[in-house]
Amino acid sequence: THYDTGRNMIAMINGAKRYILSPPKECGSLGLFTKKKTSPVYRHSMLNFGHVSRLGDPDPVMSAKERGWLERVAASQAIDTVLKKGEVLYIPSHWFHYIISIQMSAQCNVRSGVDDEGTPEFGNRTDVLQCKAPNEE
């Protein structure tokens, strides 16, 4: 998962993709690299969100550390949707998104500026700029 500073409109031209969206206030639960100067993957998560569905497996294929992070992610606020041919998805500024290709697909993205204010309920630019992962505190 990662966030973009600009508003994003995604039009699915063909195929389908699954999008998992989280608001800026969930930043600390997403396993992000938050230190701009020390990581080339700044703004991106270290987690494979596809493994969340494996949390109930009796024989997990993940480390205890990954399990802890994925349990935190599973408890966080998120929206899960499948974007299909002919549909358009709006992603507000600073919202996190994780994308899973379901079928061979083609899409068109358009960015339309930045909204730094966000909303009190979901958060904003300040939430992601001040974000600290639990291991960084």
MORAFEN-V752795 format. One record per residue. N is the residue number from 1. RES is the residue in one letter. BURIAL is # if it has 9 or more other C-alpha atoms within 8 Angstrom, else .. Layout:
n=N res=RES burial=BURIAL
n=N res=RES burial=BURIAL
//
This chain:
n=1 res=T burial=#
n=2 res=H burial=#
n=3 res=Y burial=#
n=4 res=D burial=#
n=5 res=T burial=#
n=6 res=G burial=#
n=7 res=R burial=#
n=8 res=N burial=#
n=9 res=M burial=#
n=10 res=I burial=#
n=11 res=A burial=#
n=12 res=M burial=#
n=13 res=I burial=#
n=14 res=N burial=#
n=15 res=G burial=#
n=16 res=A burial=#
n=17 res=K burial=#
n=18 res=R burial=#
n=19 res=Y burial=#
n=20 res=I burial=#
n=21 res=L burial=#
n=22 res=S burial=#
n=23 res=P burial=#
n=24 res=P burial=#
n=25 res=K burial=#
n=26 res=E burial=#
n=27 res=C burial=#
n=28 res=G burial=#
n=29 res=S burial=#
n=30 res=L burial=#
n=31 res=G burial=#
n=32 res=L burial=#
n=33 res=F burial=#
n=34 res=T burial=#
n=35 res=K burial=.
n=36 res=K burial=#
n=37 res=K burial=.
n=38 res=T burial=.
n=39 res=S burial=.
n=40 res=P burial=.
n=41 res=V burial=.
n=42 res=Y burial=#
n=43 res=R burial=#
n=44 res=H burial=#
n=45 res=S burial=#
n=46 res=M burial=.
n=47 res=L burial=#
n=48 res=N burial=.
n=49 res=F burial=.
n=50 res=G burial=.
n=51 res=H burial=.
n=52 res=V burial=#
n=53 res=S burial=.
n=54 res=R burial=.
n=55 res=L burial=#
n=56 res=G burial=.
n=57 res=D burial=.
n=58 res=P burial=.
n=59 res=D burial=.
n=60 res=P burial=.
n=61 res=V burial=.
n=62 res=M burial=.
n=63 res=S burial=.
n=64 res=A burial=.
n=65 res=K burial=.
n=66 res=E burial=#
n=67 res=R burial=#
n=68 res=G burial=.
n=69 res=W burial=#
n=70 res=L burial=#
n=71 res=E burial=#
n=72 res=R burial=#
n=73 res=V burial=#
n=74 res=A burial=.
n=75 res=A burial=.
n=76 res=S burial=#
n=77 res=Q burial=.
n=78 res=A burial=.
n=79 res=I burial=.
n=80 res=D burial=.
n=81 res=T burial=.
n=82 res=V burial=.
n=83 res=L burial=#
n=84 res=K burial=#
n=85 res=K burial=#
n=86 res=G burial=.
n=87 res=E burial=#
n=88 res=V burial=#
n=89 res=L burial=.
n=90 res=Y burial=.
n=91 res=I burial=.
n=92 res=P burial=#
n=93 res=S burial=#
n=94 res=H burial=#
n=95 res=W burial=#
n=96 res=F burial=#
n=97 res=H burial=#
n=98 res=Y burial=#
n=99 res=I burial=#
n=100 res=I burial=.
n=101 res=S burial=#
n=102 res=I burial=.
n=103 res=Q burial=.
n=104 res=M burial=.
n=105 res=S burial=#
n=106 res=A burial=.
n=107 res=Q burial=#
n=108 res=C burial=.
n=109 res=N burial=.
n=110 res=V burial=.
n=111 res=R burial=.
n=112 res=S burial=.
n=113 res=G burial=.
n=114 res=V burial=.
n=115 res=D burial=#
n=116 res=D burial=.
n=117 res=E burial=.
n=118 res=G burial=#
n=119 res=T burial=.
n=120 res=P burial=.
n=121 res=E burial=.
n=122 res=F burial=#
n=123 res=G burial=#
n=124 res=N burial=#
n=125 res=R burial=#
n=126 res=T burial=.
n=127 res=D burial=#
n=128 res=V burial=#
n=129 res=L burial=.
n=130 res=Q burial=.
n=131 res=C burial=#
n=132 res=K burial=#
n=133 res=A burial=#
n=134 res=P burial=.
n=135 res=N burial=.
n=136 res=E burial=.
n=137 res=E burial=.
//
